[in-house]
Amino acid sequence: MSLDVDLARWREHLARFSALLGDPPDREAAPGREASPGHCLIFAPHPDDECIVGALPLRLRQEAGWTVCNVAVTLGSNPERRESRWAELLDACGVLGFDCIRVGAEGLTDVRADTAERVPRVWQLHVQTIAALLTQHRPALVLAPHALDDNPSHRGVYRLVTEALAQARLDTVLAHTEFWSTQATPNALVQTSVADTARLIAALERHTGEITRNPYHLRLPAFLADAVRRGGELVLGAGEAPPDFAFATLYRLVAYRAGQPAAELPRRVYAADQALSSALLKP
């Protein structure tokens, strides 16, 4: 099937899903470009995470002309699947307009929160590798899982990225993402239109080997809809009415200075008809 057919199919599906939510208004900002577009790096524990957490970078690419690069930290635990997972990842990132960076020949191995204690030499090399990438690209925005995202590789990537940020002494904003476990204190709720949500799911569908094992792309709309329920009170405040969105993604944005966390960004809700820009990253 062509991409246009896939997008149309998912738009139709999401329109029906939105109707079940009371048919909230579908918003979409016009494509644009900043005078000096920024650079975003997504540190994905596995191929497919870039689609699940990709709302914010997708909108920055479309609405402000940012460059978005997905860093394939690992290519999964099965050596026999790594080449096919890389091919699926390239296909998925093509749908999203993201570039891809492959770390090493087959991605990093043994990226877990306790790797530093078990095999410190391996961990030191991992941190040096990621710090070198950060120094080379100097991204204005970095995405990585939050500390308690309940998957061993997700927790490992959180520790890896934060230690690499410290080693690179980078000034940036770290967007903490969530999937396997929600985070307690998100401060940004980013809406996606039906069209952009369809693009994220169509990209996720390109990870054919993974969705054959577990068709989580079919449940992604429910996950994004539930983020609106949670975000309405976690970001806007307890007891507040949630925004009239169908789909959104939650993040926790933290400013880093010289590689150390310096300040939480203010709590904000980003409707899909308000174009994103670098102003997003300012306190």
PAFI-175036 format. One line per 2 residues: their letters; for each residue x, y, z of C-alpha. Coordinates in nm, 2 decimals, padded with zeros to 4 digits. Each point is the difference from the previous one (the first is absolute). Example, Ala and Ser with C-alpha at 12.3 -4.5 7.8 and 13.67 -1.06 7.14 Angstrom:
2
as> 01.23:-00.45:00.78 ~ 00.14:00.34:-00.07
# end
This chain:
283
ms> 00.00:00.00:00.00 ~ 00.12:00.35:-00.07
ld> 00.06:00.26:00.27 ~ -00.29:00.21:-00.12
vd> -00.24:-00.30:00.03 ~ 00.14:-00.08:00.35
la> -00.04:00.36:00.12 ~ -00.36:00.01:-00.14
rw> -00.09:-00.32:00.17 ~ 00.13:00.11:00.34
re> -00.16:00.35:-00.03 ~ -00.33:-00.18:-00.05
hl> 00.06:-00.22:00.30 ~ 00.10:00.29:00.22
ar> -00.30:00.21:-00.11 ~ -00.23:-00.29:00.12
fs> 00.20:-00.02:00.33 ~ -00.03:00.38:00.04
al> -00.38:-00.03:-00.04 ~ -00.01:-00.23:00.30
lg> 00.18:00.27:00.20 ~ -00.28:00.25:-00.08
dp> 00.15:00.11:-00.34 ~ 00.23:00.27:00.14
pd> 00.13:00.26:-00.25 ~ 00.29:-00.11:-00.22
re> 00.27:00.26:-00.01 ~ 00.31:00.03:-00.22
aa> 00.26:00.27:-00.03 ~ 00.13:00.10:-00.34
pg> 00.35:-00.12:-00.10 ~ 00.26:00.26:00.07
re> 00.37:00.06:00.05 ~ 00.19:00.20:00.26
as> 00.28:00.23:-00.11 ~ 00.25:-00.23:00.18
pg> -00.16:-00.34:00.04 ~ 00.11:-00.21:00.29
hc> 00.13:-00.36:00.01 ~ -00.16:-00.28:00.20
li> 00.15:-00.34:00.09 ~ -00.23:-00.28:00.11
fa> 00.18:-00.27:00.20 ~ -00.21:-00.31:-00.07
ph> 00.06:-00.31:00.22 ~ -00.15:-00.21:-00.28
pd> -00.11:00.05:-00.36 ~ -00.37:00.11:00.02
de> 00.04:00.23:00.31 ~ 00.06:00.29:-00.24
ci> -00.36:-00.03:-00.12 ~ -00.16:-00.05:00.34
vg> 00.15:00.31:00.15 ~ 00.04:00.19:-00.33
al> -00.27:00.26:00.03 ~ 00.22:00.29:00.11
pl> 00.28:-00.05:-00.25 ~ -00.24:-00.06:-00.28
rl> -00.18:00.33:00.06 ~ 00.33:00.19:00.04
rq> 00.12:-00.14:-00.33 ~ -00.33:00.08:-00.18
ea> -00.08:00.33:00.17 ~ 00.35:00.16:00.05
gw> 00.22:-00.19:-00.25 ~ 00.21:-00.17:00.27
tv> 00.24:-00.29:-00.09 ~ -00.10:-00.31:00.20
cn> 00.24:-00.29:00.03 ~ -00.09:-00.33:00.16
va> 00.29:-00.17:00.18 ~ -00.04:-00.38:-00.01
vt> 00.17:-00.06:00.34 ~ -00.08:-00.37:-00.04
lg> -00.14:-00.22:-00.28 ~ -00.16:-00.24:00.24
sn> 00.12:-00.30:00.19 ~ -00.04:-00.25:-00.28
pe> 00.31:00.00:-00.22 ~ -00.18:-00.17:-00.28
rr> -00.26:00.28:-00.02 ~ 00.24:00.30:00.02
es> 00.05:00.05:-00.38 ~ -00.38:-00.03:-00.06
rw> -00.07:00.23:00.29 ~ 00.24:00.26:-00.15
ae> -00.18:-00.03:-00.34 ~ -00.34:00.04:00.17
ll> 00.13:00.30:00.19 ~ 00.13:00.18:-00.31
da> -00.35:-00.06:-00.16 ~ -00.18:00.14:00.31
cg> 00.23:00.30:00.02 ~ -00.06:00.07:-00.37
vl> -00.37:00.03:00.08 ~ 00.07:00.25:00.28
gf> 00.27:00.19:-00.19 ~ 00.26:-00.08:00.27
dc> 00.37:-00.08:-00.07 ~ 00.15:-00.31:00.16
ir> 00.33:-00.06:00.18 ~ 00.11:-00.35:00.06
vg> 00.23:-00.03:00.31 ~ 00.27:-00.25:-00.10
ae> -00.04:-00.29:-00.23 ~ -00.30:-00.16:00.19
gl> -00.09:00.26:00.25 ~ 00.12:-00.01:00.36
td> -00.05:-00.31:00.21 ~ -00.07:-00.04:00.37
vr> -00.15:00.35:00.05 ~ -00.16:-00.04:00.34
ad> -00.01:00.21:00.32 ~ 00.24:-00.24:00.18
ta> 00.25:-00.05:-00.29 ~ 00.24:00.26:00.16
er> 00.03:-00.21:00.31 ~ 00.01:-00.34:-00.18
vp> 00.24:00.09:-00.29 ~ 00.14:00.34:00.07
rv> 00.23:00.00:-00.30 ~ -00.28:-00.07:-00.24
wq> -00.21:00.27:00.16 ~ 00.28:00.26:-00.02
lh> 00.03:-00.07:-00.38 ~ -00.37:00.03:-00.04
vq> 00.00:00.34:00.17 ~ 00.29:00.12:-00.20
ti> -00.17:-00.10:-00.32 ~ -00.32:00.19:00.08
aa> 00.19:00.30:00.14 ~ 00.19:00.02:-00.33
ll> -00.33:00.00:-00.20 ~ -00.14:00.28:00.22
tq> 00.32:00.20:-00.04 ~ -00.01:-00.04:-00.38
hr> -00.37:00.09:-00.04 ~ -00.05:00.24:00.29
pa> -00.38:-00.05:-00.01 ~ -00.23:00.26:00.15
lv> -00.24:-00.27:00.10 ~ 00.07:-00.36:00.11
la> -00.26:-00.27:00.06 ~ 00.06:-00.30:00.23
ph> -00.22:-00.22:00.23 ~ -00.07:00.12:00.35
al> 00.20:-00.17:00.28 ~ -00.28:-00.24:00.10
dd> -00.13:-00.10:-00.34 ~ -00.05:-00.37:00.09
np> 00.21:-00.17:-00.26 ~ 00.37:-00.09:00.07
sh> 00.13:00.16:-00.32 ~ -00.22:00.31:00.05
rg> 00.14:00.05:00.34 ~ 00.35:-00.07:-00.13
vy> -00.04:00.26:-00.28 ~ -00.11:00.26:00.26
rl> 00.31:-00.05:00.20 ~ 00.22:-00.02:-00.31
vt> -00.13:00.33:-00.14 ~ 00.02:00.19:00.32
ea> 00.35:-00.11:00.07 ~ 00.10:00.08:-00.36
la> -00.15:00.35:00.03 ~ 00.21:00.05:00.31
qa> 00.32:-00.12:-00.18 ~ -00.08:00.22:-00.30
rl> -00.08:00.30:00.23 ~ -00.29:00.08:-00.24
dt> -00.25:00.28:00.02 ~ -00.33:-00.14:-00.12
vl> -00.35:-00.10:00.10 ~ -00.07:-00.36:00.09
ah> -00.35:-00.12:-00.07 ~ -00.08:-00.30:00.22
te> -00.23:-00.24:-00.19 ~ -00.22:-00.28:00.13
fw> -00.15:-00.33:-00.13 ~ 00.05:-00.30:00.23
st> -00.07:00.21:00.31 ~ -00.16:00.34:00.03
qa> 00.20:00.28:00.16 ~ -00.12:00.18:00.31
tp> 00.07:00.37:-00.09 ~ -00.03:00.07:-00.38
na> 00.00:00.36:-00.09 ~ -00.08:00.00:-00.37
lv> -00.31:-00.13:-00.17 ~ 00.05:00.00:-00.38
qt> -00.31:-00.05:-00.22 ~ 00.01:-00.17:-00.33
sv> -00.26:00.04:-00.27 ~ -00.17:-00.30:-00.15
ad> 00.24:00.03:-00.30 ~ 00.31:00.01:00.21
ta> -00.12:-00.28:00.23 ~ -00.07:-00.20:-00.32
rl> 00.35:00.06:-00.11 ~ 00.15:-00.12:00.33
ia> -00.20:-00.32:-00.02 ~ 00.07:-00.06:-00.36
al> 00.37:00.03:00.08 ~ -00.04:-00.23:00.29
er> -00.17:-00.25:-00.23 ~ 00.33:-00.02:-00.20
ht> 00.15:-00.19:00.29 ~ -00.16:-00.32:-00.14
ge> 00.20:-00.25:00.20 ~ -00.09:00.16:00.33
it> -00.37:00.06:-00.06 ~ -00.03:-00.36:-00.12
rn> 00.12:-00.10:00.35 ~ -00.20:00.26:00.18
py> -00.24:00.23:-00.20 ~ 00.04:00.29:00.23
hl> -00.05:00.25:-00.29 ~ -00.37:-00.09:00.03
rl> -00.01:00.12:00.36 ~ 00.21:00.32:-00.05
pa> -00.31:00.22:-00.06 ~ -00.14:-00.10:00.34
fl> 00.34:00.08:00.16 ~ 00.00:00.34:-00.16
ad> -00.36:00.06:00.10 ~ 00.07:-00.09:00.36
av> 00.29:00.25:00.00 ~ -00.26:00.27:-00.04
rr> -00.19:-00.13:00.30 ~ 00.31:-00.01:00.22
gg> 00.16:00.32:-00.15 ~ -00.30:00.21:00.06
el> 00.06:-00.02:00.37 ~ 00.37:-00.08:00.03
vl> 00.10:00.29:-00.22 ~ -00.29:00.25:00.04
ga> -00.06:-00.08:00.37 ~ -00.21:-00.23:00.22
ge> -00.37:00.04:-00.06 ~ 00.05:00.19:-00.33
ap> -00.20:-00.10:-00.31 ~ 00.21:-00.19:-00.26
pd> 00.05:00.18:-00.33 ~ -00.24:-00.09:-00.29
fa> 00.26:-00.22:-00.17 ~ -00.04:-00.35:-00.14
fa> 00.37:-00.09:00.00 ~ 00.31:00.13:00.18
tl> 00.34:-00.11:00.14 ~ 00.14:00.09:00.35
yr> 00.36:00.10:00.06 ~ 00.20:00.15:00.28
lv> 00.23:00.27:-00.13 ~ 00.31:00.08:00.20
ay> 00.26:00.27:-00.09 ~ 00.36:-00.12:00.03
ra> 00.30:00.23:00.04 ~ 00.35:-00.14:-00.04
gq> -00.14:-00.34:00.01 ~ -00.19:00.03:00.33
pa> -00.38:00.04:00.06 ~ -00.05:00.37:00.07
ae> -00.38:00.07:-00.01 ~ -00.33:-00.15:-00.08
lp> -00.18:00.17:-00.29 ~ -00.34:00.16:00.08
rr> -00.31:-00.22:-00.03 ~ -00.15:00.06:-00.34
vy> -00.25:-00.15:-00.24 ~ 00.07:00.02:-00.37
aa> -00.30:-00.01:-00.21 ~ 00.04:-00.13:-00.36
dq> -00.10:00.33:-00.16 ~ 00.27:00.20:00.18
al> 00.32:-00.06:-00.20 ~ 00.29:-00.12:00.21
ss> 00.34:00.18:00.00 ~ 00.31:00.04:00.20
al> -00.20:00.21:00.25 ~ -00.12:-00.34:00.13
lk> 00.34:-00.05:00.16 ~ 00.02:00.33:00.19
p> -00.09:00.02:00.37
# end
